[in-house]
Amino acid sequence: MASGGQVLEDSEILKLKERQESLLEKISCLCLRFCADELVSLETRQASILNQLCSLEQRLDSAIPELGLRGPPSCNQNFKLFEERHFRNGGGDGSACQNKTYSPSELYGSRSDVETRLTRILTTTGATFLFKRVPADYYERSFLERRDLLGASSIDHLCKSIVMVNSQAPDNIKDCSDRNNSKYYLIVIQYTARLNAEKVRQFVYSLNNGRLPKKKINMRLAPEAESNALTGFEHNAVTPFGMLTNIPVILSDAIVRLQPEFFWLGGGEVDLKLGIRTQDFIRILDPFIADCLY
């Protein structure tokens, strides 16, 4: 029979082993998170550089079309390989296309007019961003599946843009010319969050320092047809960049706190999603940042 001292010693050893295992698990989780954050940072930086190179090539093509001026074929091929590995459906490793040579028309022809226009806007402003095409059944999939399709850091990094209208605005408020007292606001929140219309109402009231009676503020979702006409984008495609109307943007403060600072939202087409660095979003759009969630 083991002595009392031996039992105590075995118990202490067991506790130490449990603590050791717990610490190792925490270290492993921290390492994985660090690696994931570094990977996102490197990929977004590389994508930004490649987008700028492609934009420059397009400008050269437009300026001297008779010469057929292009960047080196290797540049075009490398961009296509990078795009197929990281931006397209399924996230394949690109092994099937490593021996294929891509013509300039193949490279640029894959971009829609909307993607090309938004790419120019974002490249000109020096933003770090990515575009990704998603399957037609994207919105039928779970948040976890959407996260994996985009390579997002978490489901909380999946966001959407919602047009809201002040249905009780005074008769003289008909447009978005006054950002502090606009007829419409574009709210950007996470899919995992719930929009609190009352908080939006209180925030708009605070922008006017009491000059606008509370009874004249009633924030509601804008009808779909109205949203489409104002933004130029259909349902599930709305993005704050390149809208037909310069609608003031309210960004949820919960998005600003996300780590890493890179989130996803609509990219102008239903099957096109835009990933952008948070600070670039704020710098370019100068949104209001507010608590607008339950």
Protein Blocks (a to p, Z undefined) as FASTA:
>chain_A
ZZfklmmmmmmmmmmmmmmmmmmmmmmmmmmmmmmmmmmmmmmmmmmmmmmmmmmmmmmm
mmmmmnopacdfklmmmmmmmmmmmmmghiighlmmmmpccdfklmmmmpcfklmmmmmm
mmmnopacddddddfklmmpcfklmmmmnopabfklpccddddddfkbcfklmbfmbmkl
cfbdcddddfkbccdfklmmmmmmmmnnomacfklgccddddfklmmmmnopaehiacfe
hpabdcdddddfklmmpccddddddehiaklccdddfklmmmmnopacddfbZZ
